[in-house]
Amino acid sequence: MVDRPTALILIAVALAGYGLYIAGYVPGMLIGEPVLLLLIGFVLQVVCALTAAFGVWRGQRWAAGVVVLLGVCIAATWLIEGFVLGIVAYLHALLVAVFAIVVTLIIAAYLNREHGPRIN
């Protein structure tokens, strides 16, 4: 059995939990006339979060890249909600987008440190 640091297990569980949480929004968005940009954003978040959770859990080197992609999807979805659709306040959307990118980069840096550099 491979010993995994507790932080990696927590990151994998948090990513899987986030993916399942966001997946709960998707069925409700399919009722009526869905906003295509939001639907795509949420589906991408679900796919990226669950893929990243699997990659972190299995100790894959590509997991950090998927975590960054998840952060980009979260930030883009919030910016679309705020600036394009006007569903949420601009400043709140911008704050969440920046926060998502910062947290993403911290997690990706930690994963790269744990799994080693990508370039041999």
ABEGO torsion letter per residue (X at the ends): XBBBBAAAAAAAAAAAAAAAAAAAAAAAAABEBBBAAAAAAAAAAAAAAAAAAAAAAAGBAAAAAAAAAAAAAAAAAAAAAAAAAGABBAAAAAAAAAAAAAAAAAAAAAAAAAAEBABX
